Amino acid sequence: MSSPNSYDLAAVRRALPVLEEVTYLNTGTVGIMAESVLAAHLAAVTQYERGGHVAERAAREGYERARATVARLIGAEPDEIALTRNATDGVALVAASLPLGPDDLVLTTDQEHPAVLLPWALAQRRGRGRLSFFAVSSDPEATFNRFVQAVRPATRLVVVSHVSCETGARLPIEAICAYCRERDILTLIDCAQSVGQFPVDVRRIGCDFATGNGHKWLCGPKGTGFLYVRADRLQLLEPPLIGEGAAAPPFDRRLLGEDPAWAPWAFVASARRFEYGTRNLHDYAALTAAIEYLGGLGWEAIERHLATTSAAFKEALAAERGVMLHSPWRWEDSSGLITFGVEGWSGLELSRRLWDDYAIIQRRVQVPDAVRVSCAYFTGPEDLERLLVALHALRRR
């Protein structure tokens, strides 16, 4: 049974059979799907692939339910949500759609994922903005002060992660967005590492755009994500690609006539303008199922579990000789991501040994040279114990 403050952790773990084989501490890269969600996923795939066009109406209804479910989850309207393949899609779509010039600055942090860096690096190559940076601190006040110092008169857009994928630090995005609004600077928030960990409300945050995915902390299907475009910012984005479904009115050969370029069509007046052609409609049924499954456990209970479990991990790791923590201590400043290093070990070698020798699934971090573990809604004390046993054994080598 679940309550606002707790749920049956043993039952949750039984619904994830891979936990019988490995210690899974890598939700920050790829989450694992509960058996009931997987059943819904397979049923939707089977129905659509077997039925083809006969089953398309049901598949499309499931697709639209996913849009509405994501919108409710983050405090948006369905028309403000484009369903994408991942968080990277959302960043790339904004980077390719926003009309920036070569001297317009795009301010971001020194801890961004390639999902942020590469789309804007390509935009800069094409003369659509120029990247500038500020450093993330474990202290949100220091991070905000560094951000303010990095803003220039030419800054047109700020692109930051809600949670750093490198250290798990939570950025002061509400303060950043408020500062930008006062100066007519646009904001794009990468919520890949926040949605599913703790409440994300785009209205309260005050951002213009936000992007996220279904495959990390929501533990939904791979290849699902979303882009939020605030309604009054929609006309700022002219998509780089188009096809059937992204234009209005719906396709009419007579309307397009002999000169389609100048026929009376336009991009649809919603975030659906980024969706076109035949799409994997069936996958999104499982995104709804994943969100509803976690909602059934209780979002407050999940956040409480992540907060207490990550605190236990930090306390235990900090007590170990030669272990250096790189993540903030307070839950309000951090997340379920914990990054740590071990004296005498590179992050690459430590990660490889934990994976290969002890079946502890985590990932290496380049800067700092360390390892990152994820405390998810299913993480238990036995996972911490296995990690500590492995670290003790490795230090003796």
LUMFIDO-324319 format. One record per residue (C-alpha): residue in one letter; chain; x, y, z. Coordinates in steps of 0.5 Angstrom, whole numbers. Example, Ala and Ser with C-alpha at 12.3 -4.5 7.8 and 13.67 -1.06 7.14 Angstrom:
2
PT type mol    px    py    pz
PT    a   A    25    -9    16
PT    s   A    27    -2    14
// end
This chain:
397
PT type mol    px    py    pz
PT    m   A     0     0     0
PT    s   A     2     7    -1
PT    s   A     1    13     2
PT    p   A     3    21     1
PT    n   A     9    19     5
PT    s   A    11    12     3
PT    y   A    10     6    -1
PT    d   A    12    -1    -1
PT    l   A    19    -1    -3
PT    a   A    20    -9    -3
PT    a   A    13    -9    -8
PT    v   A    16    -4   -12
PT    r   A    23    -8   -13
PT    r   A    19   -14   -14
PT    a   A    16   -11   -20
PT    l   A    23    -9   -23
PT    p   A    26   -16   -24
PT    v   A    33   -14   -27
PT    l   A    34   -12   -19
PT    e   A    35   -19   -18
PT    e   A    41   -19   -23
PT    v   A    45   -12   -22
PT    t   A    45    -6   -17
PT    y   A    42    -1   -21
PT    l   A    44     6   -20
PT    n   A    44     9   -27
PT    t   A    37    12   -27
PT    g   A    40    19   -29
PT    t   A    42    15   -36
PT    v   A    37    10   -37
PT    g   A    31     8   -32
PT    i   A    28     1   -32
PT    m   A    21     0   -33
PT    a   A    16    -3   -28
PT    e   A    13   -10   -31
PT    s   A     6    -7   -31
PT    v   A     8    -1   -35
PT    l   A    12    -6   -40
PT    a   A     5   -10   -40
PT    a   A     2    -3   -43
PT    h   A     7    -2   -47
PT    l   A     7    -8   -51
PT    a   A     0    -8   -51
PT    a   A     0    -2   -55
PT    v   A     6    -4   -59
PT    t   A     2   -10   -61
PT    q   A    -5    -7   -62
PT    y   A    -2    -2   -67
PT    e   A     3    -6   -71
PT    r   A    -2   -12   -72
PT    g   A    -8    -7   -74
PT    g   A    -4    -2   -78
PT    h   A    -9     3   -80
PT    v   A   -15     0   -77
PT    a   A   -12     1   -70
PT    e   A    -9     8   -71
PT    r   A   -15    12   -68
PT    a   A   -14     8   -62
PT    a   A    -6    10   -62
PT    r   A    -7    17   -64
PT    e   A   -12    17   -58
PT    g   A    -6    14   -53
PT    y   A    -2    19   -56
PT    e   A    -6    25   -54
PT    r   A    -7    22   -47
PT    a   A     0    23   -47
PT    r   A     1    30   -49
PT    a   A    -5    32   -44
PT    t   A    -1    27   -38
PT    v   A     5    31   -39
PT    a   A     2    38   -39
PT    r   A    -1    36   -33
PT    l   A     5    34   -30
PT    i   A     9    40   -31
PT    g   A     3    45   -30
PT    a   A     3    47   -38
PT    e   A    -3    47   -43
PT    p   A    -3    41   -48
PT    d   A    -2    46   -54
PT    e   A     4    48   -51
PT    i   A     7    41   -51
PT    a   A    11    38   -57
PT    l   A    12    30   -56
PT    t   A    19    29   -58
PT    r   A    24    23   -58
PT    n   A    28    26   -52
PT    a   A    30    32   -49
PT    t   A    36    33   -54
PT    d   A    30    34   -59
PT    g   A    27    40   -55
PT    v   A    34    43   -55
PT    a   A    36    42   -62
PT    l   A    29    45   -64
PT    v   A    29    51   -61
PT    a   A    37    52   -63
PT    a   A    34    51   -70
PT    s   A    28    55   -70
PT    l   A    30    61   -66
PT    p   A    32    67   -70
PT    l   A    39    69   -67
PT    g   A    44    73   -70
PT    p   A    52    71   -70
PT    d   A    53    77   -65
PT    d   A    47    74   -60
PT    l   A    50    71   -54
PT    v   A    47    64   -51
PT    l   A    49    63   -44
PT    t   A    50    57   -41
PT    t   A    54    53   -36
PT    d   A    60    49   -35
PT    q   A    56    43   -33
PT    e   A    52    42   -39
PT    h   A    50    35   -43
PT    p   A    52    35   -50
PT    a   A    45    35   -51
PT    v   A    45    42   -50
PT    l   A    52    44   -52
PT    l   A    52    41   -59
PT    p   A    46    44   -62
PT    w   A    48    51   -60
PT    a   A    55    49   -62
PT    l   A    52    48   -69
PT    a   A    48    54   -69
PT    q   A    54    58   -67
PT    r   A    57    55   -73
PT    r   A    51    57   -78
PT    g   A    51    64   -75
PT    r   A    45    63   -70
PT    g   A    48    65   -63
PT    r   A    54    65   -60
PT    l   A    56    61   -53
PT    s   A    58    64   -47
PT    f   A    59    60   -40
PT    f   A    58    61   -33
PT    a   A    61    56   -27
PT    v   A    56    52   -23
PT    s   A    57    52   -16
PT    s   A    55    47   -10
PT    d   A    52    53    -7
PT    p   A    46    56   -11
PT    e   A    47    63    -9
PT    a   A    54    63   -11
PT    t   A    51    60   -18
PT    f   A    46    65   -19
PT    n   A    52    71   -17
PT    r   A    56    68   -23
PT    f   A    50    67   -27
PT    v   A    49    75   -26
PT    q   A    56    77   -27
PT    a   A    56    73   -34
PT    v   A    50    76   -37
PT    r   A    52    81   -42
PT    p   A    48    87   -46
PT    a   A    48    82   -52
PT    t   A    45    76   -48
PT    r   A    39    74   -52
PT    l   A    38    67   -49
PT    v   A    40    63   -43
PT    v   A    40    55   -43
PT    v   A    41    51   -37
PT    s   A    40    45   -34
PT    h   A    35    44   -28
PT    v   A    39    39   -25
PT    s   A    47    38   -27
PT    c   A    48    32   -30
PT    e   A    55    32   -27
PT    t   A    54    33   -20
PT    g   A    47    33   -19
PT    a   A    47    40   -16
PT    r   A    40    43   -17
PT    l   A    40    50   -20
PT    p   A    37    56   -18
PT    i   A    32    57   -24
PT    e   A    27    61   -21
PT    a   A    31    66   -20
PT    i   A    35    66   -26
PT    c   A    28    66   -30
PT    a   A    26    72   -26
PT    y   A    32    76   -27
PT    c   A    32    74   -35
PT    r   A    24    76   -35
PT    e   A    26    83   -33
PT    r   A    31    84   -38
PT    d   A    27    81   -44
PT    i   A    32    75   -44
PT    l   A    29    68   -46
PT    t   A    30    62   -42
PT    l   A    30    55   -44
PT    i   A    31    50   -38
PT    d   A    33    42   -39
PT    c   A    29    38   -35
PT    a   A    32    31   -36
PT    q   A    34    30   -29
PT    s   A    29    34   -25
PT    v   A    22    31   -28
PT    g   A    20    25   -24
PT    q   A    25    27   -18
PT    f   A    21    33   -15
PT    p   A    16    37   -17
PT    v   A    17    41   -24
PT    d   A    12    47   -25
PT    v   A    14    51   -31
PT    r   A     9    57   -29
PT    r   A    12    57   -22
PT    i   A    19    57   -26
PT    g   A    17    62   -31
PT    c   A    21    59   -37
PT    d   A    20    61   -44
PT    f   A    22    54   -46
PT    a   A    23    47   -43
PT    t   A    25    40   -45
PT    g   A    25    33   -42
PT    n   A    25    26   -43
PT    g   A    21    20   -41
PT    h   A    26    15   -41
PT    k   A    30    17   -34
PT    w   A    27    19   -28
PT    l   A    20    17   -31
PT    c   A    22    10   -32
PT    g   A    18    10   -39
PT    p   A    19     8   -46
PT    k   A    26    10   -49
PT    g   A    25    15   -55
PT    t   A    20    19   -52
PT    g   A    20    26   -49
PT    f   A    17    33   -50
PT    l   A    18    40   -51
PT    y   A    14    46   -47
PT    v   A    13    52   -51
PT    r   A    10    58   -47
PT    a   A     4    60   -51
PT    d   A     6    67   -52
PT    r   A    13    65   -55
PT    l   A    10    60   -60
PT    q   A    11    65   -66
PT    l   A    18    66   -64
PT    l   A    20    59   -67
PT    e   A    19    57   -74
PT    p   A    21    50   -75
PT    p   A    27    48   -79
PT    l   A    23    42   -82
PT    i   A    15    41   -84
PT    g   A    11    35   -86
PT    e   A     3    33   -86
PT    g   A     1    35   -79
PT    a   A     5    41   -78
PT    a   A     1    45   -83
PT    a   A    -6    48   -82
PT    p   A   -10    48   -86
PT    p   A   -10    40   -86
PT    f   A    -7    38   -93
PT    d   A   -11    39   -99
PT    r   A    -8    38  -106
PT    r   A   -13    43  -109
PT    l   A   -11    49  -104
PT    l   A    -3    48  -105
PT    g   A    -5    48  -113
PT    e   A     1    49  -117
PT    d   A     5    54  -113
PT    p   A     5    50  -106
PT    a   A    11    55  -103
PT    w   A     6    61  -104
PT    a   A    -1    57  -102
PT    p   A    -5    60   -96
PT    w   A    -2    55   -91
PT    a   A     2    56   -84
PT    f   A     5    52   -78
PT    v   A    -1    50   -74
PT    a   A    -2    55   -68
PT    s   A     1    50   -62
PT    a   A     7    46   -61
PT    r   A     4    41   -65
PT    r   A     8    45   -71
PT    f   A    14    41   -69
PT    e   A    11    34   -70
PT    y   A    10    31   -77
PT    g   A     9    25   -81
PT    t   A     8    18   -79
PT    r   A    10    17   -72
PT    n   A    11    12   -66
PT    l   A     4    14   -63
PT    h   A     4     7   -59
PT    d   A    10     9   -55
PT    y   A     7    14   -52
PT    a   A     1    10   -49
PT    a   A     7     7   -44
PT    l   A     9    14   -42
PT    t   A     2    16   -40
PT    a   A     2     9   -36
PT    a   A     9    10   -33
PT    i   A     7    17   -30
PT    e   A     1    14   -28
PT    y   A     5     8   -24
PT    l   A     9    13   -21
PT    g   A     3    18   -19
PT    g   A     0    12   -16
PT    l   A     6    11   -11
PT    g   A     5    18   -10
PT    w   A    10    24   -12
PT    e   A    11    26    -5
PT    a   A    13    19    -3
PT    i   A    18    19    -9
PT    e   A    21    25    -7
PT    r   A    21    24     0
PT    h   A    25    17    -1
PT    l   A    30    20    -6
PT    a   A    31    25    -1
PT    t   A    32    20     5
PT    t   A    36    15     1
PT    s   A    41    20    -3
PT    a   A    42    23     4
PT    a   A    44    16     7
PT    f   A    49    15     1
PT    k   A    52    21     2
PT    e   A    53    20     9
PT    a   A    56    13     8
PT    l   A    60    15     2
PT    a   A    63    21     6
PT    a   A    65    17    12
PT    e   A    69    12     8
PT    r   A    77    14     8
PT    g   A    79    17     1
PT    v   A    72    18    -2
PT    m   A    71    25    -4
PT    l   A    64    28    -5
PT    h   A    62    33   -11
PT    s   A    55    33   -10
PT    p   A    51    38    -5
PT    w   A    49    36     1
PT    r   A    42    39     2
PT    w   A    36    36    -1
PT    e   A    34    43    -3
PT    d   A    40    44    -7
PT    s   A    41    37   -10
PT    s   A    38    31   -13
PT    g   A    38    23   -13
PT    l   A    45    24   -17
PT    i   A    51    23   -13
PT    t   A    58    24   -16
PT    f   A    64    22   -12
PT    g   A    71    20   -13
PT    v   A    76    15   -10
PT    e   A    83    17    -8
PT    g   A    88    13   -13
PT    w   A    82    11   -18
PT    s   A    80    15   -24
PT    g   A    73    15   -25
PT    l   A    74    11   -32
PT    e   A    77     5   -28
PT    l   A    73     6   -22
PT    s   A    66     6   -26
PT    r   A    69     0   -30
PT    r   A    71    -4   -24
PT    l   A    64    -3   -21
PT    w   A    60    -5   -27
PT    d   A    65   -11   -29
PT    d   A    67   -14   -23
PT    y   A    61   -12   -18
PT    a   A    55   -11   -23
PT    i   A    54    -4   -20
PT    i   A    51     0   -26
PT    q   A    53     7   -26
PT    r   A    57    12   -30
PT    r   A    63    15   -30
PT    v   A    64    23   -30
PT    q   A    70    26   -34
PT    v   A    70    33   -30
PT    p   A    70    32   -24
PT    d   A    74    25   -25
PT    a   A    69    21   -21
PT    v   A    63    16   -21
PT    r   A    56    18   -21
PT    v   A    50    14   -18
PT    s   A    43    15   -18
PT    c   A    38    14   -12
PT    a   A    31    13   -15
PT    y   A    25    11   -13
PT    f   A    26     4   -12
PT    t   A    33     4    -9
PT    g   A    34     1    -3
PT    p   A    39     0     3
PT    e   A    42    -7     0
PT    d   A    44    -2    -6
PT    l   A    48     2    -2
PT    e   A    51    -4     2
PT    r   A    53    -7    -4
PT    l   A    57    -1    -7
PT    l   A    60     0     0
PT    v   A    63    -7     0
PT    a   A    65    -6    -7
PT    l   A    69     0    -5
PT    h   A    72    -3     1
PT    a   A    74    -9    -4
PT    l   A    77    -5    -9
PT    r   A    81     0    -4
PT    r   A    85    -7    -2
PT    r   A    87    -8    -9
// end
